[in-house]
Amino acid sequence: MKELPRYWATPEDFATLFQYFWHRDLPIDLKSTGARRIDWTIHIGIIIRNIGDLMGVVVRFERGGRKDAILRSVAGDEIAVEWEWEGIDGNELGKLRSHKAWCRYDEHKLKFGVLITYVGQALLENTIAKAAEKWKGADWPMVLILIVSEKTRTLTTGRAFTNLQMHLIDQNGQHRVLRDVPAMPWNVDCTRWQYQL
C-alpha cells in the first residue's frame, strides 16, 4: 500500500506555504479602500490551489455543503480545509472533525484539518482557547489560521488586518504557535513589498 510519506505535506509545510501565498497577489494595496469579502474568499481559494500544486496533490473544492476544499493524493484525502469570515462559532470545526476521507486503501485518514478564519484582536486568545477545547478528541490535528484584524472605517470590509497567526492544535486540545507574522506584506521588514511603496 502506497501513501504520501510522513514527512511530506506536514502542518509546518502548509503553514509556510500559506504565509507566502497570502502575501503574494494580495487583493489590496496601500492606496485602495480595501477588498470585499468575496475578494478575500477567492484569494484563499487561490492560496489553497497553489499549496496543493506545490505539494503534488489535487484540490477539490466544495460540493454540496461538504468541506470548502480537500487536498487529495493518489492514495486519498490528505488535508481538509474550511474557511469562514466570522470566526469559529459556525459548523466548520464540526465539518472538519466529522470528515469521512475518500481513500483507495483501508485505514487511510487525514493528515490534518485546516480552519482559516478572521478574528478581532480582542477575541484572539478566547478564539484559540475555544478552538482547542472543541478540537479535543478529534482523529487528526488541526492547523488553525487566524487572520487578526482591528476595526476601521477606512476600508470597505471594516477590518484592517494586522497579523497572520497559525497554530497547530493536537487531538488533546494542546496547541503551539507555528507562525505569527504581519498580515500585510508591506509590514514585513526588509522585503521588496516594503520598499515598493
Contacts in CASP RR format, 6 or more apart in sequence:
PFRMAT RR
TARGET T0000
AUTHOR 0000-0000-0000
METHOD contacts of the structure
MODEL  1
MKELPRYWATPEDFATLFQYFWHRDLPIDLKSTGARRIDWTIHIGIIIRN
IGDLMGVVVRFERGGRKDAILRSVAGDEIAVEWEWEGIDGNELGKLRSHK
AWCRYDEHKLKFGVLITYVGQALLENTIAKAAEKWKGADWPMVLILIVSE
KTRTLTTGRAFTNLQMHLIDQNGQHRVLRDVPAMPWNVDCTRWQYQL
1 75 0 8 1.000
1 105 0 8 1.000
2 74 0 8 1.000
2 75 0 8 1.000
3 73 0 8 1.000
3 75 0 8 1.000
3 105 0 8 1.000
3 108 0 8 1.000
4 57 0 8 1.000
4 73 0 8 1.000
4 75 0 8 1.000
4 78 0 8 1.000
4 111 0 8 1.000
8 55 0 8 1.000
9 55 0 8 1.000
9 57 0 8 1.000
9 71 0 8 1.000
9 73 0 8 1.000
9 78 0 8 1.000
9 79 0 8 1.000
9 111 0 8 1.000
10 111 0 8 1.000
11 111 0 8 1.000
11 112 0 8 1.000
11 141 0 8 1.000
11 143 0 8 1.000
11 168 0 8 1.000
11 178 0 8 1.000
12 168 0 8 1.000
12 178 0 8 1.000
13 55 0 8 1.000
14 51 0 8 1.000
14 79 0 8 1.000
14 112 0 8 1.000
14 114 0 8 1.000
14 143 0 8 1.000
15 143 0 8 1.000
15 145 0 8 1.000
15 166 0 8 1.000
15 168 0 8 1.000
15 178 0 8 1.000
15 179 0 8 1.000
16 179 0 8 1.000
17 50 0 8 1.000
17 51 0 8 1.000
17 54 0 8 1.000
17 55 0 8 1.000
18 47 0 8 1.000
18 51 0 8 1.000
18 116 0 8 1.000
18 145 0 8 1.000
18 166 0 8 1.000
19 164 0 8 1.000
19 166 0 8 1.000
19 179 0 8 1.000
19 181 0 8 1.000
21 46 0 8 1.000
21 47 0 8 1.000
21 50 0 8 1.000
21 51 0 8 1.000
22 43 0 8 1.000
22 47 0 8 1.000
22 164 0 8 1.000
22 183 0 8 1.000
23 185 0 8 1.000
23 188 0 8 1.000
23 193 0 8 1.000
24 185 0 8 1.000
25 43 0 8 1.000
25 46 0 8 1.000
26 43 0 8 1.000
26 184 0 8 1.000
26 185 0 8 1.000
27 34 0 8 1.000
27 35 0 8 1.000
27 39 0 8 1.000
27 40 0 8 1.000
27 42 0 8 1.000
27 43 0 8 1.000
28 34 0 8 1.000
28 35 0 8 1.000
28 39 0 8 1.000
28 155 0 8 1.000
28 184 0 8 1.000
30 186 0 8 1.000
30 197 0 8 1.000
33 154 0 8 1.000
33 155 0 8 1.000
33 156 0 8 1.000
34 155 0 8 1.000
34 156 0 8 1.000
34 157 0 8 1.000
35 43 0 8 1.000
35 156 0 8 1.000
35 157 0 8 1.000
36 156 0 8 1.000
36 157 0 8 1.000
37 85 0 8 1.000
37 157 0 8 1.000
40 85 0 8 1.000
40 118 0 8 1.000
40 157 0 8 1.000
41 83 0 8 1.000
41 85 0 8 1.000
44 83 0 8 1.000
44 116 0 8 1.000
45 61 0 8 1.000
45 69 0 8 1.000
45 83 0 8 1.000
48 59 0 8 1.000
48 68 0 8 1.000
48 69 0 8 1.000
48 71 0 8 1.000
48 81 0 8 1.000
49 59 0 8 1.000
51 71 0 8 1.000
52 58 0 8 1.000
52 59 0 8 1.000
52 71 0 8 1.000
53 59 0 8 1.000
55 71 0 8 1.000
56 73 0 8 1.000
57 71 0 8 1.000
57 72 0 8 1.000
57 73 0 8 1.000
57 78 0 8 1.000
57 79 0 8 1.000
58 71 0 8 1.000
58 72 0 8 1.000
59 69 0 8 1.000
59 70 0 8 1.000
59 71 0 8 1.000
59 72 0 8 1.000
60 69 0 8 1.000
60 70 0 8 1.000
60 72 0 8 1.000
61 68 0 8 1.000
61 69 0 8 1.000
62 68 0 8 1.000
62 69 0 8 1.000
66 95 0 8 1.000
67 80 0 8 1.000
67 81 0 8 1.000
67 82 0 8 1.000
67 95 0 8 1.000
67 96 0 8 1.000
67 99 0 8 1.000
68 81 0 8 1.000
68 82 0 8 1.000
68 83 0 8 1.000
69 80 0 8 1.000
69 81 0 8 1.000
70 77 0 8 1.000
70 79 0 8 1.000
70 80 0 8 1.000
70 81 0 8 1.000
70 102 0 8 1.000
71 77 0 8 1.000
71 78 0 8 1.000
71 79 0 8 1.000
71 80 0 8 1.000
71 81 0 8 1.000
72 78 0 8 1.000
72 102 0 8 1.000
74 104 0 8 1.000
75 103 0 8 1.000
75 104 0 8 1.000
75 105 0 8 1.000
75 108 0 8 1.000
76 101 0 8 1.000
76 102 0 8 1.000
76 103 0 8 1.000
76 104 0 8 1.000
76 108 0 8 1.000
77 99 0 8 1.000
77 101 0 8 1.000
77 102 0 8 1.000
77 103 0 8 1.000
77 108 0 8 1.000
77 110 0 8 1.000
78 110 0 8 1.000
78 111 0 8 1.000
79 110 0 8 1.000
79 111 0 8 1.000
79 112 0 8 1.000
79 113 0 8 1.000
79 114 0 8 1.000
80 95 0 8 1.000
80 96 0 8 1.000
80 99 0 8 1.000
80 101 0 8 1.000
80 110 0 8 1.000
80 113 0 8 1.000
80 114 0 8 1.000
81 113 0 8 1.000
81 114 0 8 1.000
81 115 0 8 1.000
81 116 0 8 1.000
82 92 0 8 1.000
82 93 0 8 1.000
82 95 0 8 1.000
82 96 0 8 1.000
82 114 0 8 1.000
82 115 0 8 1.000
82 116 0 8 1.000
83 92 0 8 1.000
83 115 0 8 1.000
83 116 0 8 1.000
83 117 0 8 1.000
84 90 0 8 1.000
84 92 0 8 1.000
84 115 0 8 1.000
84 116 0 8 1.000
84 117 0 8 1.000
84 118 0 8 1.000
85 117 0 8 1.000
85 118 0 8 1.000
86 117 0 8 1.000
86 118 0 8 1.000
87 117 0 8 1.000
87 118 0 8 1.000
87 119 0 8 1.000
87 127 0 8 1.000
88 115 0 8 1.000
88 117 0 8 1.000
88 127 0 8 1.000
88 130 0 8 1.000
88 131 0 8 1.000
88 134 0 8 1.000
92 115 0 8 1.000
92 117 0 8 1.000
93 115 0 8 1.000
93 131 0 8 1.000
93 134 0 8 1.000
93 135 0 8 1.000
94 134 0 8 1.000
96 113 0 8 1.000
96 114 0 8 1.000
96 115 0 8 1.000
96 138 0 8 1.000
96 142 0 8 1.000
97 135 0 8 1.000
97 138 0 8 1.000
97 139 0 8 1.000
99 110 0 8 1.000
99 113 0 8 1.000
101 108 0 8 1.000
101 109 0 8 1.000
101 110 0 8 1.000
103 109 0 8 1.000
109 139 0 8 1.000
109 140 0 8 1.000
110 139 0 8 1.000
110 140 0 8 1.000
111 140 0 8 1.000
112 140 0 8 1.000
112 141 0 8 1.000
112 142 0 8 1.000
112 143 0 8 1.000
113 140 0 8 1.000
113 141 0 8 1.000
113 142 0 8 1.000
113 143 0 8 1.000
114 142 0 8 1.000
114 143 0 8 1.000
114 145 0 8 1.000
115 131 0 8 1.000
115 142 0 8 1.000
115 143 0 8 1.000
115 144 0 8 1.000
115 145 0 8 1.000
116 145 0 8 1.000
116 147 0 8 1.000
117 127 0 8 1.000
117 144 0 8 1.000
117 145 0 8 1.000
117 146 0 8 1.000
117 147 0 8 1.000
118 146 0 8 1.000
118 147 0 8 1.000
118 149 0 8 1.000
118 159 0 8 1.000
118 161 0 8 1.000
119 127 0 8 1.000
119 146 0 8 1.000
119 147 0 8 1.000
119 148 0 8 1.000
119 149 0 8 1.000
120 148 0 8 1.000
120 149 0 8 1.000
120 150 0 8 1.000
120 151 0 8 1.000
120 159 0 8 1.000
121 148 0 8 1.000
121 149 0 8 1.000
121 150 0 8 1.000
121 162 0 8 1.000
124 146 0 8 1.000
124 148 0 8 1.000
124 165 0 8 1.000
127 146 0 8 1.000
128 144 0 8 1.000
128 146 0 8 1.000
128 167 0 8 1.000
128 175 0 8 1.000
131 142 0 8 1.000
131 144 0 8 1.000
131 167 0 8 1.000
131 169 0 8 1.000
131 175 0 8 1.000
132 169 0 8 1.000
132 173 0 8 1.000
132 174 0 8 1.000
132 175 0 8 1.000
133 173 0 8 1.000
135 142 0 8 1.000
135 169 0 8 1.000
135 170 0 8 1.000
135 171 0 8 1.000
135 173 0 8 1.000
136 171 0 8 1.000
136 172 0 8 1.000
136 173 0 8 1.000
137 171 0 8 1.000
137 172 0 8 1.000
137 173 0 8 1.000
138 171 0 8 1.000
139 171 0 8 1.000
140 171 0 8 1.000
141 168 0 8 1.000
141 169 0 8 1.000
141 170 0 8 1.000
141 171 0 8 1.000
142 168 0 8 1.000
142 169 0 8 1.000
143 166 0 8 1.000
143 167 0 8 1.000
143 168 0 8 1.000
143 169 0 8 1.000
143 178 0 8 1.000
144 166 0 8 1.000
144 167 0 8 1.000
144 168 0 8 1.000
144 169 0 8 1.000
144 175 0 8 1.000
145 164 0 8 1.000
145 165 0 8 1.000
145 166 0 8 1.000
146 163 0 8 1.000
146 164 0 8 1.000
146 165 0 8 1.000
146 166 0 8 1.000
146 167 0 8 1.000
147 161 0 8 1.000
147 163 0 8 1.000
147 164 0 8 1.000
147 183 0 8 1.000
148 161 0 8 1.000
148 162 0 8 1.000
148 163 0 8 1.000
148 164 0 8 1.000
148 165 0 8 1.000
148 183 0 8 1.000
149 159 0 8 1.000
149 160 0 8 1.000
149 161 0 8 1.000
149 162 0 8 1.000
149 183 0 8 1.000
150 159 0 8 1.000
150 160 0 8 1.000
150 162 0 8 1.000
151 158 0 8 1.000
151 159 0 8 1.000
151 160 0 8 1.000
152 158 0 8 1.000
152 159 0 8 1.000
152 160 0 8 1.000
154 160 0 8 1.000
161 183 0 8 1.000
161 184 0 8 1.000
162 182 0 8 1.000
162 183 0 8 1.000
163 180 0 8 1.000
163 181 0 8 1.000
163 182 0 8 1.000
163 183 0 8 1.000
164 179 0 8 1.000
164 180 0 8 1.000
164 181 0 8 1.000
164 182 0 8 1.000
164 183 0 8 1.000
165 177 0 8 1.000
165 179 0 8 1.000
165 180 0 8 1.000
166 177 0 8 1.000
166 178 0 8 1.000
166 179 0 8 1.000
166 180 0 8 1.000
167 175 0 8 1.000
167 176 0 8 1.000
167 177 0 8 1.000
167 178 0 8 1.000
168 175 0 8 1.000
168 176 0 8 1.000
168 178 0 8 1.000
169 175 0 8 1.000
181 188 0 8 1.000
182 188 0 8 1.000
185 191 0 8 1.000
185 193 0 8 1.000
185 194 0 8 1.000
186 193 0 8 1.000
186 194 0 8 1.000
186 196 0 8 1.000
186 197 0 8 1.000
187 194 0 8 1.000
188 194 0 8 1.000
END
